[in-house]
Amino acid sequence: MSDSSPLPGRADAFRVLYLSVYPDLLRFVQRRTDTDLAEDVVAEACLVLWRRFPEAPGDHEDARAWAFGITRNIMLNAHRGEQRRQALGIRLTDTTCEPYSSSHEDLVSSRIDLNRAWHLLSEVHQETLGLAVFEDLSAPRAAAVLGISPVAFRLRLSRARRALRLLLDHLPHPHSMPAASSERTATP
């Protein structure tokens, strides 16, 4: 027999990782690229995960971060010809947002402000906040995804949060924009 039949223990361990991480990887990719291509990217990532499975960390959460790192690299390779902003921009409309007030108008306004501020952030800040907030990765695990030290990631995260806060504090609010006066609309 050739090496075509994997060891049963390896297959079972991979299946456990696959079943636990697949939905997270799919959401991870969908936030960063064309949703029509997301399943293809994740399928390719899972193929790489299988091939490199002997290198997987033993701890489940570390293996999860390792899978995110591999998936990220595949996305970057798949989008090499496109602008980085298109490849990694996270679509805030796909996420849920906790309302800060009971008013629907305030919620809509907050989401619009956050969306506008998000698109003004640098790609590095978007990626850093995305890993920490949307993917819920700890600093050491997010750092592993990016190939940097946990200290460097924490510094990036601090800067990204500060940049987002500054943008949110200084963006003109749509509801505070001067409205057209009724005098102008009433005159022929």
C-alpha positions as CSV (number, residue, x, y, z in Angstrom):
1,M,0.0,0.0,0.0
2,S,1.1,3.5,-0.7
3,D,0.9,6.6,1.5
4,S,-2.6,7.4,0.1
5,S,-4.5,6.3,3.3
6,P,-3.9,8.7,6.1
7,L,-3.5,7.5,9.7
8,P,-7.0,7.2,11.4
9,G,-5.9,9.4,14.3
10,R,-4.8,12.2,12.0
11,A,-8.0,12.1,10.0
12,D,-10.1,12.3,13.2
13,A,-8.1,15.1,14.7
14,F,-8.3,17.0,11.4
15,R,-12.1,16.5,11.3
16,V,-12.5,18.0,14.7
17,L,-10.5,21.0,13.8
18,Y,-12.3,21.3,10.4
19,L,-15.8,21.1,11.9
20,S,-15.0,23.7,14.7
21,V,-13.1,26.2,12.5
22,Y,-14.9,26.1,9.1
23,P,-17.8,28.4,9.9
24,D,-15.4,31.0,11.5
25,L,-13.1,30.8,8.5
26,L,-16.0,31.3,6.1
27,R,-17.1,34.4,7.9
28,F,-13.5,35.6,8.1
29,V,-13.2,35.4,4.3
30,Q,-16.7,36.8,3.6
31,R,-15.8,39.9,5.5
32,R,-12.7,40.4,3.5
33,T,-13.5,39.4,0.0
34,D,-16.2,38.8,-2.6
35,T,-18.7,36.5,-0.8
36,D,-19.1,34.5,-4.0
37,L,-15.5,33.4,-3.7
38,A,-15.5,32.8,0.0
39,E,-16.2,29.0,-0.1
40,D,-13.5,28.5,-2.7
41,V,-10.9,30.3,-0.6
42,V,-11.9,28.3,2.5
43,A,-11.8,25.0,0.6
44,E,-8.3,25.8,-0.6
45,A,-7.3,26.8,3.0
46,C,-8.7,23.5,4.3
47,L,-6.6,21.6,1.7
48,V,-3.5,23.4,2.9
49,L,-4.5,22.7,6.5
50,W,-4.8,19.0,5.7
51,R,-1.4,18.9,4.0
52,R,0.3,20.8,6.8
53,F,-1.7,19.3,9.6
54,P,1.3,17.6,11.2
55,E,2.6,21.2,11.9
56,A,-0.7,22.2,13.6
57,P,-0.3,23.4,17.2
58,G,-1.6,21.0,19.8
59,D,-3.8,23.6,21.6
60,H,-7.2,24.0,19.9
61,E,-7.2,27.8,20.1
62,D,-3.6,28.0,18.8
63,A,-4.7,25.6,16.0
64,R,-7.6,27.9,15.3
65,A,-5.3,31.0,15.0
66,W,-3.0,28.9,12.8
67,A,-5.9,28.1,10.5
68,F,-6.8,31.8,10.3
69,G,-3.2,32.6,9.4
70,I,-3.1,30.0,6.5
71,T,-6.5,31.3,5.3
72,R,-5.3,34.9,5.4
73,N,-2.2,34.0,3.3
74,I,-4.4,32.2,0.7
75,M,-6.6,35.3,0.5
76,L,-3.6,37.5,0.0
77,N,-2.3,35.3,-2.7
78,A,-5.7,35.1,-4.4
79,H,-6.0,38.9,-4.5
80,R,-2.4,39.8,-5.3
81,G,-3.5,41.8,-8.4
82,E,-6.2,43.7,-6.6
83,Q,-5.9,46.7,-4.3
84,R,-5.3,45.7,-0.8
85,R,-8.2,47.7,0.5
86,Q,-10.6,45.7,-1.6
87,A,-9.0,42.4,-0.4
88,L,-9.1,43.1,3.3
89,G,-11.9,45.7,3.8
90,I,-14.3,44.4,6.3
91,R,-17.9,44.8,5.4
92,L,-19.5,46.3,8.5
93,T,-23.0,45.7,7.1
94,D,-22.5,42.0,7.7
95,T,-22.0,42.4,11.4
96,T,-24.5,43.0,14.1
97,C,-24.3,46.1,16.2
98,E,-25.6,46.5,19.7
99,P,-27.8,49.6,19.9
100,Y,-26.5,52.3,22.2
101,S,-29.9,54.0,22.4
102,S,-33.5,52.9,21.9
103,S,-34.0,55.2,18.9
104,H,-33.8,53.6,15.5
105,E,-32.5,56.9,14.0
106,D,-29.6,57.0,16.5
107,L,-28.7,53.4,15.7
108,V,-28.7,54.1,11.9
109,S,-26.7,57.2,12.5
110,S,-24.1,55.4,14.6
111,R,-23.8,52.6,12.0
112,I,-23.3,55.2,9.2
113,D,-20.7,57.1,11.3
114,L,-18.9,53.8,12.1
115,N,-19.0,52.7,8.4
116,R,-17.6,56.1,7.3
117,A,-14.9,56.1,9.9
118,W,-14.0,52.5,9.1
119,H,-13.4,53.3,5.4
120,L,-11.1,56.1,6.4
121,L,-8.9,53.8,8.6
122,S,-5.7,52.5,7.1
123,E,-5.7,48.9,5.9
124,V,-3.3,47.9,8.8
125,H,-5.8,49.4,11.3
126,Q,-8.8,47.7,9.7
127,E,-7.0,44.3,9.7
128,T,-5.9,44.7,13.3
129,L,-9.3,45.7,14.6
130,G,-10.9,43.0,12.5
131,L,-8.8,40.2,14.0
132,A,-9.4,41.5,17.6
133,V,-13.1,42.4,17.3
134,F,-14.7,40.3,14.5
135,E,-12.5,37.2,14.8
136,D,-12.2,37.5,18.6
137,L,-8.5,36.4,18.6
138,S,-6.3,37.1,21.6
139,A,-3.2,39.3,21.0
140,P,-0.8,36.3,20.8
141,R,-3.1,34.5,18.3
142,A,-3.8,37.5,16.2
143,A,0.0,38.2,16.2
144,A,0.6,34.7,14.9
145,V,-1.9,35.4,12.1
146,L,0.0,38.5,11.1
147,G,3.5,37.0,11.7
148,I,4.4,39.6,14.3
149,S,5.1,39.6,18.0
150,P,2.2,39.9,20.5
151,V,3.7,43.2,21.8
152,A,3.7,44.6,18.2
153,F,0.1,43.5,17.8
154,R,-1.0,45.1,21.0
155,L,0.7,48.3,19.9
156,R,-1.0,48.1,16.5
157,L,-4.4,47.5,18.2
158,S,-3.9,50.4,20.6
159,R,-3.1,52.7,17.6
160,A,-6.0,51.4,15.6
161,R,-8.5,52.0,18.4
162,R,-7.2,55.5,18.9
163,A,-7.4,56.2,15.2
164,L,-11.0,55.0,15.0
165,R,-11.9,57.0,18.1
166,L,-10.4,60.1,16.6
167,L,-12.3,59.6,13.4
168,L,-15.6,59.0,15.1
169,D,-15.1,62.1,17.3
170,H,-14.2,64.4,14.3
171,L,-16.5,63.2,11.5
172,P,-19.3,65.5,10.7
173,H,-22.6,63.8,11.7
174,P,-25.1,63.5,8.8
175,H,-27.9,64.7,11.1
176,S,-26.0,67.8,12.1
177,M,-25.4,68.9,8.5
178,P,-27.3,72.1,7.6
179,A,-30.5,71.2,6.0
180,A,-32.0,73.2,3.1
181,S,-34.1,75.9,4.5
182,S,-37.8,75.9,3.8
183,E,-37.6,79.4,2.4
184,R,-35.4,78.2,-0.5
185,T,-37.8,75.4,-1.3
186,A,-40.9,77.6,-1.1
187,T,-39.7,80.2,-3.5
188,P,-40.6,79.6,-7.2
